[in-house]
Amino acid sequence: MTITITVPANITDETYNEICEGFKKRYGNDITFLKETDEKIIGGFIAEANGIVYDTTIRSKLNMVKKVITE
């Protein structure tokens, strides 16, 4: 399985490795990670695994708050 993880350009190796370890716990150790960077991401990450998108970016969280407030 390959998991693509998109992170901010300034992410530390330690933080990136913690994210990878979390996915290993969920999906097992037989994973290949593709690391992509995106200057637009302020914090958090986006990962695509088994057709599921995990979006923990600040932008996505702000959009959820905006949706709740405007409903």
N, C-alpha and C positions, 0 to 999 in steps of 0.2 A: 504494500500500500504506500502511496505517496501522499503526503500532506503538504500543501503549499501554505506557508505562513507569511503574511505581509505585515511588516512592522515599521515603526518609525526609523528613520536613518540613524538616530542617536541612541538606539537601544544598546544596552550593555550585553556582552556575551553571557553574563550570569543570568540576566533576565530572560534572554532568548532560550538558554538551556533549561530554565525552569518551565517555560511554556512547552518545550519539547518533551520534557519529563512528564508533564501532565497528560499529554496525548499518548505517551507510551503506557501510562497507567490505564488509560481508557481503552486503547486499541491493541496493546501488546508491543513487544520490542521490535517486531519485524516491520519497521517503518522507515521510509526514506523521507527526509524533510527537504523541501525547497524553500529557501529563504529569499523573500523579495522585500525591498524597502520602498516606502512611499513617503515623500516629503510632506504630503498633505495630512498624514496621520500624526496627531499631536500626542496621543497616548493610547494604549491598548494595542490590539492586533486584530487581524482578520485571518481566519484559517479555513481552508476548504478540505474536508475529509469525508470520504464516502458519500459525496453528494450533499453533505450538510455544510452550511456556512456558519461559522462561529464569528460573530462580529462584536468585539468588546471595546471598540473604539469610543472615544469621548463623543465623537460626532453622532454615533448611533444612539448613545445614551441620551444625549441632548434631544435628538429627534423623538425618542420615546416620551420624554418629559413634555415636549411641545405638543405631541399628540394627545396626551392625557389632559393637558391644560385647555386645549382648544375644543375638546369634545363636550 
